[in-house]
Amino acid sequence: MTQSEEMIKIIKEIMILIEYDYIGKENRYYKYFEIVLERLNKPHDLKKMVKELRGLFGGMGTFNDFLLHKDLVTLLIEENDRLEEQKENLFSLCEEILGSDFK
């Protein structure tokens, strides 16, 4: 499996999990990942895309802080555990692709 194919697999799993959120496909991260998938399925510069993706993981209010909710107050525990695992997988893959350029 190529790194692009691995990234597509991880992002698709993340999108499935985001659909559990009460906002679902209207979620801004879902829409963002739709665009990323579209770009990954065309000829692309993977390193350039990953440099853009790494912004998801830094600072307050980023994808790192995103949690799935059943409604405005109820967290989806099991789904959030799976989402956290996929966030870590995506982060690790980004690090692997960029190597020392990740920082």
N, CA, C and O atoms as a GROMACS GRO file, in nm:
protein
  412
    1MET      N    1   0.085  -0.118   0.000
    1MET     CA    2   0.000   0.000   0.000
    1MET      C    3   0.089   0.124   0.000
    1MET      O    4   0.182   0.135   0.080
    2THR      N    5   0.061   0.216  -0.090
    2THR     CA    6   0.138   0.341  -0.094
    2THR      C    7   0.097   0.431   0.022
    2THR      O    8  -0.005   0.408   0.087
    3GLN      N    9   0.178   0.532   0.048
    3GLN     CA   10   0.145   0.627   0.154
    3GLN      C   11   0.016   0.702   0.122
    3GLN      O   12  -0.063   0.731   0.212
    4SER      N   13  -0.006   0.733  -0.004
    4SER     CA   14  -0.131   0.799  -0.044
    4SER      C   15  -0.251   0.709  -0.017
    4SER      O   16  -0.353   0.754   0.034
    5GLU      N   17  -0.238   0.581  -0.050
    5GLU     CA   18  -0.348   0.486  -0.026
    5GLU      C   19  -0.374   0.469   0.123
    5GLU      O   20  -0.489   0.459   0.166
    6GLU      N   21  -0.267   0.467   0.202
    6GLU     CA   22  -0.282   0.456   0.347
    6GLU      C   23  -0.353   0.580   0.402
    6GLU      O   24  -0.439   0.569   0.489
    7MET      N   25  -0.317   0.696   0.351
    7MET     CA   26  -0.381   0.820   0.396
    7MET      C   27  -0.529   0.820   0.358
    7MET      O   28  -0.613   0.861   0.438
    8ILE      N   29  -0.561   0.775   0.239
    8ILE     CA   30  -0.701   0.767   0.196
    8ILE      C   31  -0.779   0.676   0.290
    8ILE      O   32  -0.891   0.709   0.330
    9LYS      N   33  -0.722   0.563   0.324
    9LYS     CA   34  -0.788   0.468   0.415
    9LYS      C   35  -0.815   0.531   0.551
    9LYS      O   36  -0.926   0.519   0.604
   10ILE      N   37  -0.717   0.598   0.608
   10ILE     CA   38  -0.732   0.663   0.739
   10ILE      C   39  -0.838   0.773   0.731
   10ILE      O   40  -0.925   0.782   0.818
   11ILE      N   41  -0.832   0.856   0.629
   11ILE     CA   42  -0.926   0.968   0.616
   11ILE      C   43  -1.068   0.916   0.597
   11ILE      O   44  -1.162   0.974   0.653
   12LYS      N   45  -1.086   0.810   0.520
   12LYS     CA   46  -1.221   0.754   0.504
   12LYS      C   47  -1.276   0.705   0.637
   12LYS      O   48  -1.394   0.724   0.666
   13GLU      N   49  -1.192   0.643   0.719
   13GLU     CA   50  -1.235   0.597   0.851
   13GLU      C   51  -1.272   0.717   0.939
   13GLU      O   52  -1.372   0.712   1.011
   14ILE      N   53  -1.193   0.822   0.934
   14ILE     CA   54  -1.224   0.944   1.010
   14ILE      C   55  -1.358   1.001   0.966
   14ILE      O   56  -1.439   1.040   1.050
   15MET      N   57  -1.382   1.004   0.837
   15MET     CA   58  -1.509   1.059   0.785
   15MET      C   59  -1.628   0.975   0.830
   15MET      O   60  -1.733   1.029   0.863
   16ILE      N   61  -1.613   0.844   0.831
   16ILE     CA   62  -1.720   0.756   0.881
   16ILE      C   63  -1.750   0.789   1.026
   16ILE      O   64  -1.866   0.796   1.066
   17LEU      N   65  -1.646   0.808   1.106
   17LEU     CA   66  -1.666   0.840   1.247
   17LEU      C   67  -1.731   0.977   1.264
   17LEU      O   68  -1.817   0.994   1.351
   18ILE      N   69  -1.692   1.074   1.185
   18ILE     CA   70  -1.751   1.208   1.194
   18ILE      C   71  -1.901   1.203   1.166
   18ILE      O   72  -1.977   1.282   1.222
   19GLU      N   73  -1.944   1.110   1.082
   19GLU     CA   74  -2.087   1.097   1.053
   19GLU      C   75  -2.168   1.062   1.178
   19GLU      O   76  -2.289   1.087   1.181
   20TYR      N   77  -2.105   1.004   1.280
   20TYR     CA   78  -2.175   0.973   1.405
   20TYR      C   79  -2.209   1.100   1.483
   20TYR      O   80  -2.302   1.100   1.564
   21ASP      N   81  -2.134   1.206   1.461
   21ASP     CA   82  -2.158   1.332   1.531
   21ASP      C   83  -2.295   1.387   1.493
   21ASP      O   84  -2.342   1.366   1.381
   22TYR      N   85  -2.358   1.457   1.584
   22TYR     CA   86  -2.493   1.509   1.559
   22TYR      C   87  -2.498   1.605   1.440
   22TYR      O   88  -2.605   1.623   1.381
   23ILE      N   89  -2.387   1.666   1.406
   23ILE     CA   90  -2.383   1.754   1.288
   23ILE      C   91  -2.356   1.672   1.162
   23ILE      O   92  -2.397   1.711   1.053
   24GLY      N   93  -2.287   1.560   1.177
   24GLY     CA   94  -2.262   1.468   1.066
   24GLY      C   95  -2.184   1.529   0.951
   24GLY      O   96  -2.079   1.591   0.972
   25LYS      N   97  -2.235   1.510   0.831
   25LYS     CA   98  -2.164   1.553   0.710
   25LYS      C   99  -2.155   1.705   0.697
   25LYS      O  100  -2.081   1.755   0.612
   26GLU      N  101  -2.228   1.777   0.778
   26GLU     CA  102  -2.220   1.923   0.776
   26GLU      C  103  -2.102   1.973   0.859
   26GLU      O  104  -2.072   2.093   0.858
   27ASN      N  105  -2.035   1.883   0.930
   27ASN     CA  106  -1.920   1.919   1.011
   27ASN      C  107  -1.808   1.974   0.922
   27ASN      O  108  -1.785   1.922   0.813
   28ARG      N  109  -1.740   2.077   0.968
   28ARG     CA  110  -1.636   2.141   0.887
   28ARG      C  111  -1.520   2.046   0.857
   28ARG      O  112  -1.459   2.056   0.751
   29TYR      N  113  -1.489   1.955   0.950
   29TYR     CA  114  -1.380   1.861   0.924
   29TYR      C  115  -1.422   1.758   0.820
   29TYR      O  116  -1.340   1.716   0.738
   30TYR      N  117  -1.547   1.717   0.822
   30TYR     CA  118  -1.596   1.624   0.720
   30TYR      C  119  -1.580   1.688   0.582
   30TYR      O  120  -1.531   1.625   0.489
   31LYS      N  121  -1.622   1.812   0.572
   31LYS     CA  122  -1.612   1.883   0.443
   31LYS      C  123  -1.466   1.902   0.401
   31LYS      O  124  -1.433   1.890   0.283
   32TYR      N  125  -1.381   1.931   0.496
   32TYR     CA  126  -1.238   1.947   0.468
   32TYR      C  127  -1.180   1.816   0.414
   32TYR      O  128  -1.108   1.816   0.314
   33PHE      N  129  -1.212   1.705   0.483
   33PHE     CA  130  -1.157   1.576   0.440
   33PHE      C  131  -1.214   1.531   0.306
   33PHE      O  132  -1.148   1.457   0.234
   34GLU      N  133  -1.334   1.573   0.272
   34GLU     CA  134  -1.388   1.546   0.138
   34GLU      C  135  -1.297   1.607   0.031
   34GLU      O  136  -1.266   1.544  -0.070
   35ILE      N  137  -1.255   1.730   0.056
   35ILE     CA  138  -1.166   1.799  -0.038
   35ILE      C  139  -1.030   1.730  -0.044
   35ILE      O  140  -0.974   1.713  -0.152
   36VAL      N  141  -0.979   1.690   0.071
   36VAL     CA  142  -0.849   1.621   0.074
   36VAL      C  143  -0.857   1.490  -0.004
   36VAL      O  144  -0.767   1.460  -0.082
   37LEU      N  145  -0.965   1.414   0.016
   37LEU     CA  146  -0.981   1.288  -0.058
   37LEU      C  147  -0.988   1.312  -0.209
   37LEU      O  148  -0.928   1.238  -0.288
   38GLU      N  149  -1.060   1.414  -0.246
   38GLU     CA  150  -1.070   1.448  -0.389
   38GLU      C  151  -0.932   1.476  -0.447
   38GLU      O  152  -0.899   1.431  -0.557
   39ARG      N  153  -0.851   1.549  -0.372
   39ARG     CA  154  -0.715   1.580  -0.417
   39ARG      C  155  -0.626   1.457  -0.419
   39ARG      O  156  -0.542   1.442  -0.508
   40LEU      N  157  -0.643   1.368  -0.320
   40LEU     CA  158  -0.561   1.246  -0.314
   40LEU      C  159  -0.593   1.150  -0.428
   40LEU      O  160  -0.509   1.070  -0.467
   41ASN      N  161  -0.713   1.158  -0.479
   41ASN     CA  162  -0.755   1.069  -0.587
   41ASN      C  163  -0.718   1.122  -0.725
   41ASN      O  164  -0.752   1.061  -0.826
   42LYS      N  165  -0.648   1.235  -0.729
   42LYS     CA  166  -0.597   1.292  -0.854
   42LYS      C  167  -0.444   1.295  -0.841
   42LYS      O  168  -0.391   1.276  -0.732
   43PRO      N  169  -0.372   1.317  -0.950
   43PRO     CA  170  -0.227   1.334  -0.937
   43PRO      C  171  -0.198   1.446  -0.836
   43PRO      O  172  -0.259   1.553  -0.843
   44HIS      N  173  -0.106   1.420  -0.745
   44HIS     CA  174  -0.083   1.517  -0.637
   44HIS      C  175   0.061   1.511  -0.588
   44HIS      O  176   0.134   1.415  -0.613
   45ASP      N  177   0.099   1.616  -0.518
   45ASP     CA  178   0.227   1.624  -0.449
   45ASP      C  179   0.197   1.593  -0.302
   45ASP      O  180   0.150   1.679  -0.228
   46LEU      N  181   0.224   1.469  -0.261
   46LEU     CA  182   0.186   1.424  -0.128
   46LEU      C  183   0.251   1.507  -0.018
   46LEU      O  184   0.185   1.542   0.080
   47LYS      N  185   0.378   1.540  -0.034
   47LYS     CA  186   0.446   1.619   0.070
   47LYS      C  187   0.380   1.756   0.086
   47LYS      O  188   0.364   1.805   0.198
   48LYS      N  189   0.343   1.818  -0.024
   48LYS     CA  190   0.277   1.949  -0.017
   48LYS      C  191   0.143   1.936   0.056
   48LYS      O  192   0.110   2.021   0.139
   49MET      N  193   0.068   1.832   0.025
   49MET     CA  194  -0.061   1.812   0.092
   49MET      C  195  -0.043   1.788   0.241
   49MET      O  196  -0.119   1.840   0.323
   50VAL      N  197   0.058   1.710   0.277
   50VAL     CA  198   0.082   1.679   0.418
   50VAL      C  199   0.125   1.804   0.494
   50VAL      O  200   0.089   1.821   0.610
   51LYS      N  201   0.200   1.890   0.429
   51LYS     CA  202   0.238   2.016   0.495
   51LYS      C  203   0.114   2.098   0.529
   51LYS      O  204   0.110   2.166   0.631
   52GLU      N  205   0.013   2.092   0.443
   52GLU     CA  206  -0.114   2.160   0.472
   52GLU      C  207  -0.190   2.088   0.584
   52GLU      O  208  -0.248   2.152   0.671
   53LEU      N  209  -0.190   1.956   0.580
   53LEU     CA  210  -0.262   1.876   0.680
   53LEU      C  211  -0.208   1.893   0.821
   53LEU      O  212  -0.285   1.888   0.917
   54ARG      N  213  -0.079   1.913   0.834
   54ARG     CA  214  -0.021   1.919   0.969
   54ARG      C  215  -0.078   2.034   1.051
   54ARG      O  216  -0.071   2.031   1.174
   55GLY      N  217  -0.135   2.134   0.985
   55GLY     CA  218  -0.199   2.244   1.056
   55GLY      C  219  -0.320   2.199   1.137
   55GLY      O  220  -0.364   2.269   1.228
   56LEU      N  221  -0.374   2.082   1.104
   56LEU     CA  222  -0.488   2.027   1.180
   56LEU      C  223  -0.450   1.994   1.323
   56LEU      O  224  -0.536   1.986   1.411
   57PHE      N  225  -0.321   1.973   1.347
   57PHE     CA  226  -0.278   1.916   1.474
   57PHE      C  227  -0.218   2.015   1.572
   57PHE      O  228  -0.173   1.974   1.679
   58GLY      N  229  -0.215   2.142   1.541
   58GLY     CA  230  -0.149   2.236   1.630
   58GLY      C  231  -0.242   2.343   1.683
   58GLY      O  232  -0.329   2.393   1.612
   59GLY      N  233  -0.224   2.377   1.810
   59GLY     CA  234  -0.297   2.488   1.868
   59GLY      C  235  -0.435   2.452   1.919
   59GLY      O  236  -0.485   2.341   1.900
   60MET      N  237  -0.495   2.550   1.986
   60MET     CA  238  -0.629   2.531   2.042
   60MET      C  239  -0.734   2.539   1.931
   60MET      O  240  -0.718   2.613   1.834
   61GLY      N  241  -0.841   2.462   1.948
   61GLY     CA  242  -0.951   2.467   1.854
   61GLY      C  243  -0.924   2.396   1.722
   61GLY      O  244  -0.992   2.421   1.623
   62THR      N  245  -0.824   2.309   1.720
   62THR     CA  246  -0.790   2.237   1.598
   62THR      C  247  -0.852   2.097   1.602
   62THR      O  248  -0.924   2.062   1.695
   63PHE      N  249  -0.824   2.019   1.500
   63PHE     CA  250  -0.877   1.883   1.489
   63PHE      C  251  -0.838   1.798   1.610
   63PHE      O  252  -0.912   1.708   1.649
   64ASN      N  253  -0.723   1.827   1.670
   64ASN     CA  254  -0.682   1.756   1.792
   64ASN      C  255  -0.788   1.768   1.902
   64ASN      O  256  -0.807   1.674   1.979
   65ASP      N  257  -0.855   1.880   1.909
   65ASP     CA  258  -0.953   1.906   2.015
   65ASP      C  259  -1.094   1.859   1.980
   65ASP      O  260  -1.183   1.860   2.065
   66PHE      N  261  -1.115   1.819   1.856
   66PHE     CA  262  -1.249   1.782   1.810
   66PHE      C  263  -1.297   1.653   1.875
   66PHE      O  264  -1.226   1.553   1.877
   67LEU      N  265  -1.420   1.657   1.929
   67LEU     CA  266  -1.484   1.539   1.989
   67LEU      C  267  -1.621   1.520   1.927
   67LEU      O  268  -1.690   1.615   1.892
   68LEU      N  269  -1.659   1.394   1.914
   68LEU     CA  270  -1.790   1.359   1.858
   68LEU      C  271  -1.896   1.366   1.968
   68LEU      O  272  -1.872   1.324   2.081
   69HIS      N  273  -2.013   1.418   1.933
   69HIS     CA  274  -2.124   1.432   2.026
   69HIS      C  275  -2.252   1.373   1.967
   69HIS      O  276  -2.278   1.384   1.848
   70LYS      N  277  -2.330   1.309   2.054
   70LYS     CA  278  -2.462   1.259   2.014
   70LYS      C  279  -2.559   1.376   1.999
   70LYS      O  280  -2.644   1.378   1.910
   71ASP      N  281  -2.544   1.472   2.088
   71ASP     CA  282  -2.621   1.596   2.087
   71ASP      C  283  -2.530   1.703   2.144
   71ASP      O  284  -2.409   1.682   2.154
   72LEU      N  285  -2.584   1.815   2.182
   72LEU     CA  286  -2.498   1.925   2.229
   72LEU      C  287  -2.417   1.892   2.354
   72LEU      O  288  -2.313   1.954   2.377
   73VAL      N  289  -2.462   1.795   2.436
   73VAL     CA  290  -2.393   1.769   2.562
   73VAL      C  291  -2.339   1.627   2.578
   73VAL      O  292  -2.252   1.604   2.662
   74THR      N  293  -2.387   1.531   2.501
   74THR     CA  294  -2.352   1.391   2.522
   74THR      C  295  -2.239   1.347   2.429
   74THR      O  296  -2.253   1.345   2.306
   75LEU      N  297  -2.125   1.312   2.491
   75LEU     CA  298  -2.011   1.263   2.414
   75LEU      C  299  -2.034   1.119   2.369
   75LEU      O  300  -2.099   1.041   2.439
   76LEU      N  301  -1.981   1.084   2.254
   76LEU     CA  302  -1.983   0.947   2.203
   76LEU      C  303  -1.848   0.883   2.239
   76LEU      O  304  -1.751   0.897   2.166
   77ILE      N  305  -1.844   0.813   2.352
   77ILE     CA  306  -1.718   0.763   2.408
   77ILE      C  307  -1.646   0.665   2.315
   77ILE      O  308  -1.530   0.688   2.280
   78GLU      N  309  -1.713   0.559   2.275
   78GLU     CA  310  -1.649   0.456   2.191
   78GLU      C  311  -1.603   0.514   2.057
   78GLU      O  312  -1.492   0.486   2.011
   79GLU      N  313  -1.687   0.595   1.997
   79GLU     CA  314  -1.653   0.656   1.868
   79GLU      C  315  -1.536   0.753   1.883
   79GLU      O  316  -1.450   0.761   1.794
   80ASN      N  317  -1.532   0.827   1.995
   80ASN     CA  318  -1.420   0.919   2.019
   80ASN      C  319  -1.290   0.843   2.040
   80ASN      O  320  -1.184   0.890   1.998
   81ASP      N  321  -1.297   0.727   2.104
   81ASP     CA  322  -1.177   0.644   2.120
   81ASP      C  323  -1.124   0.601   1.983
   81ASP      O  324  -1.004   0.607   1.958
   82ARG      N  325  -1.214   0.559   1.896
   82ARG     CA  326  -1.175   0.518   1.761
   82ARG      C  327  -1.123   0.637   1.681
   82ARG      O  328  -1.026   0.625   1.605
   83LEU      N  329  -1.188   0.753   1.698
   83LEU     CA  330  -1.143   0.874   1.629
   83LEU      C  331  -1.002   0.913   1.676
   83LEU      O  332  -0.918   0.949   1.594
   84GLU      N  333  -0.978   0.906   1.804
   84GLU     CA  334  -0.846   0.939   1.858
   84GLU      C  335  -0.739   0.848   1.798
   84GLU      O  336  -0.629   0.894   1.765
   85GLU      N  337  -0.770   0.722   1.784
   85GLU     CA  338  -0.677   0.627   1.723
   85GLU      C  339  -0.646   0.667   1.578
   85GLU      O  340  -0.531   0.661   1.535
   86GLN      N  341  -0.748   0.706   1.505
   86GLN     CA  342  -0.728   0.746   1.365
   86GLN      C  343  -0.654   0.880   1.355
   86GLN      O  344  -0.576   0.901   1.262
   87LYS      N  345  -0.679   0.970   1.449
   87LYS     CA  346  -0.603   1.096   1.452
   87LYS      C  347  -0.455   1.065   1.470
   87LYS      O  348  -0.370   1.122   1.401
   88GLU      N  349  -0.425   0.973   1.563
   88GLU     CA  350  -0.286   0.935   1.587
   88GLU      C  351  -0.225   0.869   1.463
   88GLU      O  352  -0.110   0.895   1.429
   89ASN      N  353  -0.303   0.784   1.395
   89ASN     CA  354  -0.255   0.720   1.273
   89ASN      C  355  -0.223   0.823   1.165
   89ASN      O  356  -0.121   0.814   1.097
   90LEU      N  357  -0.312   0.921   1.150
   90LEU     CA  358  -0.291   1.025   1.049
   90LEU      C  359  -0.168   1.110   1.084
   90LEU      O  360  -0.087   1.140   0.996
   91PHE      N  361  -0.156   1.146   1.210
   91PHE     CA  362  -0.041   1.226   1.255
   91PHE      C  363   0.089   1.150   1.229
   91PHE      O  364   0.185   1.207   1.177
   92SER      N  365   0.092   1.022   1.266
   92SER     CA  366   0.213   0.940   1.246
   92SER      C  367   0.249   0.928   1.099
   92SER      O  368   0.366   0.935   1.062
   93LEU      N  369   0.148   0.910   1.015
   93LEU     CA  370   0.173   0.901   0.871
   93LEU      C  371   0.228   1.033   0.817
   93LEU      O  372   0.319   1.033   0.735
   94CYS      N  373   0.172   1.144   0.863
   94CYS     CA  374   0.223   1.275   0.821
   94CYS      C  375   0.369   1.291   0.862
   94CYS      O  376   0.451   1.340   0.784
   95GLU      N  377   0.402   1.250   0.984
   95GLU     CA  378   0.541   1.257   1.031
   95GLU      C  379   0.631   1.170   0.945
   95GLU      O  380   0.742   1.212   0.908
   96GLU      N  381   0.584   1.051   0.913
   96GLU     CA  382   0.662   0.957   0.831
   96GLU      C  383   0.687   1.015   0.691
   96GLU      O  384   0.798   1.005   0.638
   97ILE      N  385   0.587   1.075   0.633
   97ILE     CA  386   0.599   1.130   0.497
   97ILE      C  387   0.694   1.249   0.493
   97ILE      O  388   0.777   1.260   0.403
   98LEU      N  389   0.683   1.337   0.591
   98LEU     CA  390   0.766   1.459   0.590
   98LEU      C  391   0.902   1.440   0.656
   98LEU      O  392   0.994   1.516   0.628
   99GLY      N  393   0.915   1.341   0.742
   99GLY     CA  394   1.042   1.320   0.811
   99GLY      C  395   1.083   1.443   0.889
   99GLY      O  396   1.004   1.498   0.965
  100SER      N  397   1.207   1.487   0.871
  100SER     CA  398   1.259   1.602   0.946
  100SER      C  399   1.193   1.733   0.905
  100SER      O  400   1.207   1.833   0.976
  101ASP      N  401   1.122   1.735   0.793
  101ASP     CA  402   1.051   1.856   0.750
  101ASP      C  403   0.919   1.876   0.824
  101ASP      O  404   0.851   1.977   0.802
  102PHE      N  405   0.880   1.782   0.910
  102PHE     CA  406   0.750   1.789   0.975
  102PHE      C  407   0.737   1.911   1.065
  102PHE      O  408   0.630   1.971   1.070
  103LYS      N  409   0.840   1.948   1.135
  103LYS     CA  410   0.833   2.058   1.232
  103LYS      C  411   0.814   2.188   1.166
  103LYS      O  412   0.806   2.291   1.233
   0.00000   0.00000   0.00000
